Amino acid sequence: MILEEDTTISLVNREFVKRFGYTREETENRKSWTEFIDPRDVDRMREYHRLRRIDPEGPPKNYEFRFISKAGEVRNVFLTVDLIPGTRKSIASLVDITELRRADETLKIRGVELENKTRELEELNAALRVLLKRREEDRNELEEKVLTNVKKLVLPYIEKLKKGRLDPVARTSILILESNLRDIIAPFSSKLSSLHMNLTPRELQVASLIKEGRTTKEIAEFLNVTPSAVNICRHRIRHKLGLNNRKINLQTYLSQLP
């Protein structure tokens, strides 16, 4: 494209005709290039055109602007322009980058959407962590209530029943009931339950009874084992708790646990 000093277009090529819809006959020596420029860009480009005749190296030779096609569509165009040596005419090359700009805009929109989705997921994860923590706290509170209620409201009455006059069947039933209750509440003790990986179920049961202040004889009767078996179990518990070489009473140590 050749541009005169007075902004008249004196020459266009076939690509210009194909891309923007204006014929050579209606453009060459008939139109000013300013007629094709979006109003938002025309003042800036007029100034570049004027300054180029004063200082050819002053205004930019490469920049983008918005071109209005014959169909009225605004196209994004990349312009390369310079003076023809020895003249005051400009030679300009136009590259339609509309699709590239649309792709850029789409990419930006997708980027914003991705950021929003990421933020939403982070907020959702934070909310989920709060809910899970609250659920864990509620579960721990419920377990503590069950443990406390069984120990304070159920087991004392079982103890009273055991001290009464019971026939063998009734006594066996009471012992089974007590054993089952203790099996139920055993995992609720946070410290003792954390020792499940080290203590066997029998050792955990003995530890719970020792913590309550039961004697070796009482534990043996309750578990229907010999006192020597209880003592062996006591020794294994002390060993696993790291108390073998320490002068610490096992019942005192266990009573300090929740």
C-alpha positions in Angstrom: 0.0 0.0 0.0 1.3 3.4 -1.0 0.2 6.5 1.0 0.5 10.1 -0.2 1.5 12.9 2.1 -2.1 14.2 2.0 -3.2 10.7 3.3 -4.6 9.6 -0.1 -4.1 5.9 -0.9 -2.4 5.8 -4.3 -1.9 2.0 -4.6 -3.2 -1.2 -3.0 -2.5 -4.8 -3.8 -4.7 -7.9 -4.3 -4.3 -9.0 -0.7 -5.8 -5.7 0.6 -8.8 -6.1 -1.7 -9.2 -9.8 -0.6 -8.8 -9.1 3.1 -10.8 -5.9 3.6 -13.3 -5.9 0.7 -12.5 -2.6 -1.0 -11.7 -2.8 -4.8 -8.8 -1.0 -6.3 -11.1 1.2 -8.4 -12.9 2.6 -5.4 -9.8 3.0 -3.3 -6.8 4.1 -5.3 -6.6 7.9 -5.6 -10.1 8.1 -4.2 -9.9 7.3 -0.6 -7.9 8.6 2.4 -6.5 5.9 4.6 -8.1 7.8 7.5 -11.5 6.7 6.3 -10.7 3.1 7.1 -9.4 3.7 10.6 -11.4 3.1 13.8 -12.1 6.5 15.4 -10.3 5.4 18.5 -7.0 5.2 16.6 -7.2 7.8 13.8 -5.9 10.8 15.8 -2.8 8.9 16.9 -2.1 7.6 13.4 -2.6 11.1 11.9 0.1 12.4 14.2 2.5 9.6 13.3 1.9 10.4 9.6 2.7 14.1 10.2 5.8 13.5 12.3 7.2 11.0 9.9 7.5 13.8 7.3 9.5 15.8 9.9 11.6 13.1 11.4 11.4 9.7 9.7 13.0 8.0 12.7 10.7 9.6 15.3 7.3 7.9 15.2 7.0 4.1 15.4 7.3 2.1 12.2 5.5 -0.9 13.7 2.3 -0.9 15.7 -1.3 -2.2 15.9 -4.5 -0.4 15.0 -8.1 -1.2 14.2 -9.2 -1.2 10.6 -12.8 -1.0 9.5 -13.6 -3.4 6.6 -16.1 -2.7 3.9 -18.5 -5.0 5.7 -18.2 -2.7 8.8 -16.2 -5.3 10.8 -13.4 -4.0 13.0 -10.2 -5.9 12.3 -7.0 -5.9 14.3 -4.1 -5.0 12.0 -0.4 -4.9 12.5 1.2 -2.1 10.5 4.8 -1.8 9.2 5.3 1.7 7.6 8.2 3.8 6.4 8.9 6.6 3.9 10.0 5.7 0.4 13.5 7.1 0.1 13.7 10.4 -1.8 9.9 11.0 -1.5 7.3 12.1 1.0 5.2 9.0 0.2 4.8 6.1 2.7 4.9 2.4 1.9 2.8 0.4 4.3 2.3 -3.4 4.9 -0.8 -4.5 6.7 -1.1 -7.9 8.4 -4.6 -9.0 9.7 -4.0 -10.3 13.2 -7.7 -10.4 14.3 -7.8 -14.1 14.9 -4.6 -14.0 16.9 -6.1 -11.3 19.1 -9.3 -13.2 19.5 -7.3 -16.2 20.5 -5.3 -14.1 23.0 -8.6 -12.8 24.5 -10.0 -16.3 24.7 -6.8 -17.4 26.4 -7.0 -14.5 28.9 -10.6 -15.4 29.7 -9.7 -19.0 30.2 -6.9 -18.0 32.4 -9.2 -15.8 34.6 -11.7 -18.7 34.7 -8.9 -21.1 35.7 -7.8 -18.7 38.5 -11.4 -18.4 39.7 -11.8 -22.2 39.7 -8.5 -22.6 41.5 -9.6 -20.0 44.1 -12.9 -21.7 44.5 -11.2 -25.1 45.0 -8.9 -23.6 47.6 -11.8 -22.1 49.4 -13.7 -25.4 49.2 -10.7 -27.3 50.5 -10.3 -24.9 53.4 -14.0 -25.3 54.2 -13.7 -29.1 53.9 -10.7 -29.1 56.3 -12.7 -27.1 58.8 -15.6 -29.5 58.5 -13.4 -32.5 58.9 -11.7 -31.0 61.9 -15.0 -30.2 63.4 -16.2 -33.7 62.7 -13.1 -35.1 64.4 -13.7 -32.9 67.4 -17.3 -33.9 67.6 -16.3 -37.6 67.3 -13.7 -37.2 70.1 -16.3 -35.4 72.2 -18.8 -38.2 71.7 -16.3 -40.9 72.5 -15.3 -39.0 75.6 -18.9 -38.8 76.7 -19.5 -42.5 76.1 -16.3 -43.4 78.0 -17.3 -41.1 80.9 -20.9 -42.3 81.1 -19.9 -46.0 81.0 -17.3 -45.6 83.7 -19.3 -43.4 86.0 -22.9 -44.5 85.3 -22.6 -48.2 84.4 -19.5 -49.8 85.7 -20.1 -48.7 89.4 -23.5 -50.5 89.4 -21.9 -53.6 87.9 -19.3 -53.6 90.7 -22.2 -53.4 93.2 -23.9 -56.4 91.6 -20.7 -58.4 91.7 -20.3 -57.8 95.4 -23.8 -59.1 96.0 -25.0 -62.7 96.3 -25.2 -64.1 92.8 -25.6 -67.6 91.6 -22.9 -68.9 89.2 -25.0 -68.1 86.0 -25.8 -64.6 87.1 -22.1 -63.9 88.1 -20.9 -65.2 84.7 -23.4 -63.0 83.0 -22.3 -60.0 84.9 -18.6 -60.7 84.1 -19.4 -61.1 80.4 -21.4 -57.9 80.5 -18.5 -56.0 82.1 -16.0 -57.5 79.7 -18.0 -56.5 76.7 -18.5 -53.0 78.0 -14.8 -52.7 78.6 -14.1 -53.9 75.1 -16.4 -51.3 73.7 -14.9 -48.3 75.6 -11.2 -49.4 75.3 -10.6 -47.7 71.9 -12.1 -44.5 73.2 -9.1 -43.8 75.5 -6.9 -41.7 73.2 -3.6 -42.5 74.9 -4.2 -46.1 75.4 -5.7 -46.6 72.0 -2.6 -45.0 70.5 -0.7 -48.0 72.0 -2.7 -50.5 70.1 0.2 -50.9 67.7 2.3 -52.1 70.7 -0.1 -53.6 73.2 -2.0 -56.7 72.5 -5.8 -56.7 73.2 -5.2 -58.6 76.5 -2.4 -56.2 77.5 -4.7 -53.2 76.8 -7.4 -54.8 78.9 -5.1 -55.4 81.8 -3.7 -51.8 81.5 -7.3 -50.4 81.7 -7.9 -52.5 84.8 -4.6 -51.4 86.4 -5.4 -47.8 85.7 -8.7 -48.2 87.6 -6.7 -49.5 90.6 -7.6 -53.1 90.4 -5.3 -55.5 92.2 -3.6 -58.5 90.5 -6.0 -60.8 92.2 -9.0 -58.8 91.0 -7.7 -58.7 87.5 -7.1 -62.4 87.5 -10.6 -63.2 88.7 -12.1 -60.8 86.2 -10.2 -62.2 83.3 -10.4 -65.8 84.5 -6.6 -66.2 84.5 -3.9 -66.9 87.1 -2.3 -64.1 89.1 1.1 -65.1 87.6 -0.3 -64.6 84.1 -1.4 -61.1 85.2 2.1 -60.4 86.6 3.7 -61.5 83.3 1.3 -59.2 81.5 2.2 -56.3 83.8 5.9 -56.9 83.1 5.3 -56.8 79.3 3.3 -53.6 79.6 6.0 -51.9 81.7 8.6 -53.0 79.1 6.5 -51.6 76.1 5.9 -48.4 78.0 9.6 -48.0 78.7 9.2 -48.3 82.5 11.4 -51.3 83.2 14.4 -49.4 84.6 12.3 -46.6 86.1 11.0 -46.4 89.6 7.5 -45.5 88.5 4.3 -47.2 89.7 2.5 -48.6 86.7 -1.0 -47.7 88.1 0.2 -44.1 88.8 1.7 -43.8 85.3 -1.5 -45.1 83.6 -3.7 -42.9 85.7 -2.0 -39.9 84.3 -3.2 -40.8 80.8 -6.6 -39.5 79.7 
